[in-house]
């Protein structure tokens, strides 16, 4: 069990904000590349953590022992279907009193073209490429998160990168 | 630059607002917003379960909340499902369709607070009545301390619970003068309650119907005040041949 998992097992409420700080950026930017929309990626990131928190509350020692946080969080994130937006109306929504509004898109505009390129990939290749190279998960972690064998994940990444290279060639 | 390097440059830090949104969604923090009330601006706090507290928007309410509830407060909009019911619940002085979060209270306190919420606007009931309705007839003091620790005054109308001798009694939201203010705002004449108390009037009977009520019950007030009979106890009303009102249940 890594330090953070042990901290969550010992004091879920106390350690949970640390999980959000450490796993949040990868989740948000991975989801952002997968769905191409700031608001949706923000909602999905929050919903993933909220579901994770509820699940962790019911975990016993054995479940914590076998828990691998990143792939587990991504399993939740990828399983959140379109109906996640319904749950949004059941919880309070943060209002940022500082003028750089919370809903402001943090994306530098010159990278937006990547969403078009990625959206040209079949979903499994897109997921595998984003999880491997944007989020930085290992092959085993992606296999766990997506439920696909490691060989298939490797092939998805390989084919996805090939296709991206071809798309970029055509742009020139 | 390789395509892999370019892809890894497509990530960054956690955008503002996400960790706060998670804190609100998990219940590790409550949200708050400010609302107008007859007592001036108030802070209403809420979480996924419902409205969790109401306090005067005076200096230090965030600290007071953290001390009482052990959670932090974040400025937020209430859940869209029921947020619009907050102003109407404050105006009506009862939760109505507004969910309330009373998880911090004991089962007895929950029962008492929910019964208090049924006292109609413009009427008052004694602490003893509330104890009896909660099936703990001797527990007036416990009812008093439950009212004193009511986390959601105005919406759970503890200002409508008064001393059995008719005096208004304490009020947690800024003191007894605010209780007077609120009851006046609802059309109860607190001065009349004090006057009845001075004459030791506990219930009043309507000779036309043979029913006796708490003096502020809308049933007895609808009868017209000119011919009501004053009683110093429910026993006196019963021995005069009156029966208790089924609406205000004076006992």
Interface residues (C-beta under 8 A of the other chain):
Chain A: X13 X16 X17 X20 X21 X24 X25 X26 X28 X29 X30 X33 X38 X42 X45 X46 X47 X49 X50 X53 X54 X88 X89 X90 X91 X92 X93 X94 X95 X96 X97 X100 X102 X103 X104 X106 X111 X114 X129 X130 X133 X134 X135 X136 X161 X164 X165 X168
Chain B: X3 X4 X6 X7 X8 X9 X10 X11 X12 X13 X14 X15 X16 X17 X18 X19 X20 X21 X22 X23 X24 X25 X26 X28 X30 X31 X33 X46 X47 X48 X74 X75 X76 X77 X78 X79 X80 X81
